Amino acid sequence: MFEPVLVRRATAADVDRLQPLFSAYRAFYLATPDPVAERAFLMERLERGESVVFLAEARGAAVGFTQLYPTFSSVGLRRLWILNDLFVISEARRSGIGSRLLRRAKEWARETGAEGLTLETAIDNPAQRLYEAEGWKRDVAFLHYELLL
């Protein structure tokens, strides 16, 4: 139904196609939609090279994306990528698009010589099954803390 699917690196020229997906992703996490701010946020990340976004397209429509942010491992002395966002439109879920996006992120980590990728997700996010099916392992050695300001 969603074949063929093209997964490619997005550029600033794709922001208008990405923003509705980004807004839906944010809504999943109960964020209030703000198309103007979302567009500006994406544009700034892409123009400054502060993130890498892979866009999934099927039949000319944007159907999913993943956004990676760079960080570093002091212990491993190498780059790490934070897989911060992964979203596939509801109509395209369970069609393999999420897997393709995760695999492209993994390829990117390899291409850039990274130690690996990391992600965090909501405890009740059903995508956990997808992550585990793609080889991701739940961290049982470290706790995650945050300090929100």
C-alpha positions, -999 to 999 in steps of 0.1 A, spaced: 0 0 0 29 24 8 54 10 -17 77 21 -29 91 40 1 121 63 -2 140 72 29 163 102 24 181 128 43 159 159 47 172 194 40 158 229 49 138 227 17 118 199 32 107 218 63 71 225 51 67 187 45 82 178 78 64 202 100 30 184 100 47 152 109 67 169 136 35 185 150 18 151 151 49 136 168 47 164 194 10 159 199 17 122 208 37 135 237 9 160 246 26 191 233 4 219 221 7 223 183 24 254 172 31 252 134 51 285 133 74 276 161 77 240 149 87 251 115 112 276 129 127 249 152 131 224 124 146 251 101 171 262 127 182 226 134 187 218 97 203 251 87 228 250 116 235 213 110 224 206 146 204 176 137 200 150 109 165 142 97 156 113 76 123 116 58 102 87 46 81 93 14 56 70 -2 38 79 -35 50 115 -32 37 120 4 57 124 36 48 95 58 74 94 85 107 108 98 134 104 124 155 131 139 190 125 153 210 148 175 248 144 179 264 139 212 297 123 224 307 95 247 336 105 270 340 69 280 340 56 244 358 87 230 335 87 201 304 103 187 269 90 197 236 99 180 205 105 200 175 92 181 152 118 196 122 116 173 106 88 153 72 92 138 51 74 111 16 85 102 -11 63 116 -22 50 82 13 38 74 21 21 107 29 -16 106 40 -13 70 78 -14 77 84 24 75 95 27 111 119 -2 106 133 15 75 138 48 94 156 30 123 178 11 98 188 43 81 196 59 114 218 29 122 235 32 88 241 69 95 258 60 128 281 36 110 288 61 82 298 87 107 320 64 128 297 67 158 299 44 188 261 39 185 227 54 190 206 60 220 170 68 226 144 72 253 107 68 249 75 69 270 70 39 292 37 32 274 49 38 239 39 7 217 70 15 195 91 -4 221 83 -36 203 96 -21 171 129 -9 187 134 -44 202 126 -61 169 153 -39 153 180 -50 179 177 -21 204 183 -32 240 167 -16 271 193 -1 293 193 -20 327 227 -6 339 219 31 341 191 53 353 179 83 334 176 116 353 165 151 341 165 186 356 138 207 338 141 244 341 
